[in-house]
């Protein structure tokens, strides 16, 4: 048994959407540390370029391709831009996402369409557009990987009124299973990560009130950069080759190890 290089990503090429900040940046930094060449994309060009510069400082390779992937045209445009220089891509991380909170009686159509388009529609069409490059990289001995970033809000009953968000993430988890069943024939393994509380602009509670949020988490802390990077590296590397169609929860026990239902009730 050779376990020395189980988690190595040396020689692999990865594309991460929403890679300029938050969970996307955590994963990008982890991949680079394991030897991957990483392309990141984000809607804001300045932020995307700066993150790529920062993550390349210590000898790693991080390349910025700013793009708005909230439309099918944008997803296809990103795929085309990457494949201009990378005909083979080993890893795709569908991380770009949005959230919208509003009371049931006031929830707007805009908040429904924006979130469903980016969180559920984009991962499908970007994976479809990247499939030629993933197929070229994939072999039985070293499958290509697609990792969808879902959320524990697609698994457990949150108290927040984020109707389109929970719908999109629950749908993404089921989409992961169906895409996995189809693409495994091409040696492309599809999985998902369902994060809990991590500091990010999207999860401002964890960012701004981490100590308070931690009291509702069985592990009694919010997630760290290493927690997220570790899960993604596992799935992307040889270590995760036999994991197909699964959603890995990285949440300190919230979804499956919370003993009291009181924390899950709608307010």
N, C-alpha and C positions, 0 to 999 in steps of 0.2 A: 504493500500500500504506500503510495506517494502522496503525502498531504502537504508537502512543502509549498507548492504553488496553488493550492486550492482556491485562494481568494485573489490571486493575481489577475490583473486586467492588462498586463503588458502586451502591446501589439494590437490592442483592440481599439476600435473607433466608436464613439458614442455621440448621440444627439440627445440633448435635454431641452425640452421646452420650459418656459418660465424659469430659465436657469440663472437669471441675474440676481435673484434674492431668495430668501426663505428656504423652503425645502429643496427647491431646484438647485440652489447654490450649495447647500449641504451635500447633495448627491454629487454634484460636479466636482467639488473639492475632494470628496472621498475617492471618486473614480480616478482623478488625476494622481492622487497619492499612490494608487495601485498600478499606475503605469499607463492608463488609457489616454488616448488623444480625444479631447472632448470639444464638441461644438455646442454652444449654448445659444438659445434664441429667446428673445423677449420683445415686447411691443415697444418699449422705450429704448431707443438706440444708445443714448448716452450711458444709461445704467448698464446695458448689456456689454458695451465696449469696455467700461470701467471694470466690471467684474472679470471679464476675460483677461484684462491686463493684470489685475490683482492675482488671479489664480495661476498666471504664467510666470510669476516672479521667481519662484524657486526652481526653475528648470522644467516645469510641466508645460503641457501644450493645451491651451484653451483658446478657442476661436469663436468670435462673436458673429452671429448672423441675425441681426434684428429683423423681426417679422411679426405682423399681426396674424395669428393663426386662428382667429375666431370665425373665419369664413373658410369654405372649401378652397376657394382661390388662394387664400393665404397659406393654407396647409400645403397645397400643391406647389406654391411658390417656394416655400421653405425646403421642401423635398428636392425640388429642382436645383436650388442653390447649393445644397449640400452635395448632391450627386454630381455636380460639375467637377468637383475635386475629389470626391470620395465615392467611387462606384460600388464599394463594399462598405456597409455599415453593420457593425456587430451588435450594437445596443441602441434601442430607442426608449427614452423615458418620456412618457406623456404626462407632464406635470403641470402645464399651464392651466390655470383655473380661475374661477370667480365665484363670489358668494353674494347673496342678497337677502337681507332680513326685513320683514315687514309684517304687521299684524294681518291675520287671515282676511279680515274684511277690506283691507286696503291694499292687499298684495297686487302689484301691477303686472300687466302682460310683459312689459319691458324686462322686469326682474325675472320672469320665467324664461323668456326667449334667450336673453343674454347668457344666463347661467347654463341652460341646457345645451346651447350651441357650443360653448367653449368646453364644458366639462364632459359632455357625452358624445357630441357629434364630432368635434375636432379629433379626439383620440382615434376614432374609427377611420376618418378620412386621411389623417396624417399617416397612420399605419398602412393604409391602402397605398398611399403615394410612395411610401418608403419601402414597400414590399420588394421591388426589384433589387434594391441595394442590400436588404436584409437576406434575400434568397441567395445572392451572390456570395455573401459572407458565411452563410450557414452550411454546416456539414454535420453528419451524424456524430462525429467525434467532438465537434465544437459548435453547438447550436447557436444561432443568433437569439437575442433576447428582446422582448418588448415588456416594459414595466409600466403599468398604468398606476398613477397616484390617485387613489380613491380617498376614503375617509371613514372613520368609525361612525360618522353621522349617517352613512349608508347602511350601517349594521344595527346600531342600537337606537333607542328612542331618545333623541336629544330634547331638551326643554326649550331650545331656541326655535323661533318661528322662521325657519329658513327653508321654506317649502320646495322651492326649485332646486336648492343645493342638495338636500337629502335625496330628492328624486334622482338627480343627476348622478350622485355617487353610488346609490343603490343600483342604478342602471349600469354604471360603469363596471361594477363588480360582476354582474351577470354577463355583460358584454365581454369581459375578460375571459370568462369560461367558454363562451361560444367561439371567440377568436382563437383561443388556445386549442380547441378541438379541431378547428380547420387548419391552422398554421403549423401544428406539430408535424403534419405530413411533409412540410417543407423544411423541417428541422429548425423552425422558429418557435421558441417557447415563450408563451405569454403568461404573465403573472401580474399581480397587483399588490400594492402596499396601502394599507388603511392607517394613516397616521392619526394620533390623538393630538394632545396639546404640545405644540412646538412654537417657539417664538417666531412670529412672522407678521408682516403687515396685514395678512388676512386673518390671523388669529391674534387679535390685539389683546384679548383677555390674558392669554399665555404670555404675551410680550410685556404687558404693562402691569399685570396683577398675578405674576407667576406663583408667589407664595400662597395666595388665596386659592388659585386654581388647583394647586398641588394638593390641597386638603380634600379634594373630591376625587383624587386619583389613588387607587390602591397602593401604588409604588411611592406615593407621597412626594412626587417631584414631577416637573414637566420634562419633556424630551430634550435631549442635547443633540448637537450636530453629529456627534459620534454615533448616537442611537440610530439616526436616520441613515447616515452614510453606511453604517454596518449592515443594515437590512438590505439596502440597495446593492451593495457590493456582493453580499451573499447570493442574491438572485441573479446578478449579472455575471458572476464568475462560475468556474467549474463547480464550486461548492453547491450551487443551486441548480445544476443541470437536470436533476430528477424532480424538480418542483415545477409543475405545469398546471395552469388554470387556477391556482390557489391565490387567495388574498391573505397576506401576512399582516396581522394587526401589530402596530408599533405604538402602543398607547398606555403603557404602564398598568394594564389590567382593566381599563375602563369598560371595554365592550364585553369581556367574558369573565372578569373576576371581580365585579362589583357586587357585594353581597346585599345591598339594600336598594329596593326599587324606588325609594323616595327621591333619589337623585335623578330619576329618569322621567318623572312625571311632568307633563306640560303645566306651566304656571297659568 
